[in-house]
Amino acid sequence: MRDICLDDTGDLDFKSVVTQSEEVMQSIRIILETKLGEFIGDPELGLDRTDLMEKNFDARYASQAIHDALGQDNRVEVISVDVIPDFYRRTASAKLALIVDGEAKETEVQLNVG
């Protein structure tokens, strides 16, 4: 399957196409960058950010929230999630180890949680 490419800012890049494996990686990014309930067309799509930035931040809860969100794409098997919060910038970095189409992949997604 071929799909439209998203650039690093999330804008459409009509000059490029992505492979099936790249499209899954884009899907992961879209899920994690979308706040749960934000997309009117599918209110179940996205990440519940409640546990990502709280006064009593708990990395286990944040990792579980990301793991649960990635369960929305059945092509992805989550191996590990490591969340590194930046409270000053109100962002978090999610380092992911995954299996996509039988192949081990690692990626990092920057999340604006503020």
Disulfide bonds with the S-S distance in Angstrom:
none
